């Protein structure tokens, strides 16, 4: 298993950040990485996500939402063929610091034997992409 984690402090209530994070229809307006998400934020729903990384990788994937705790946590999980080959679980956490300040955690937990063949450049691209998304979310929320 491999975990890549980024985080950022945002001047926001957990509710305000949650509303932006779960408004999938409007991701195109602010999110430079997850450009489009088709689907509703409900446990068990399968999403269609158009992804463009900082390094220029484009792909569409179809994860399922596996956990929702309003104003705190959103998770979805996808796999390549079978989860034993390669899987990724995307985790968004909203940690309350004060009434109007949160710590936003954006991470991916990778699993499967395919990890052995993943290049280090891929990790750098993912972390840079997460950081770019975090900054865009902060800018959107704080403006």
JOGIZI-V604302 format. One record per backbone hydrogen bond with DSSP energy under -1.0 kcal/mol. NH is the residue of the N-H (numbers start at 1). CO is the residue of the C=O. If there is no record, write none. Layout:
nh: (NH:NH)
co: (CO:CO)
//
This chain:
nh: (2:4:6:8:10:12:17:18:19:20:21:22:24:26:27:29:30:31:35:35:36:38:42:44:45:47:48:49:50:51:52:53:56:59:61:64:65:66:67:69:72:73:74:75:76:77:78:80:82:85:86:87:88:89:90:91:92:93:94:95:97:98:101:102:103:104:105:106:107:108:109:110:111:113:114:115:116:117:118:124:125:126:127:128:129:130:131:132:133:134:135:136:137:138:139:140:141:142:143)
co: (110:108:106:104:102:10:13:14:15:16:17:18:22:23:24:26:27:27:33:50:50:48:40:65:42:63:38:61:36:59:33:57:53:51:49:77:45:75:75:73:69:69:92:67:90:64:88:86:80:82:82:111:78:109:76:107:74:105:72:103:101:101:98:10:95:8:93:6:91:4:89:2:87:84:85:112:113:114:115:120:121:122:123:124:125:126:127:128:129:130:131:132:133:134:135:136:137:138:139)
//
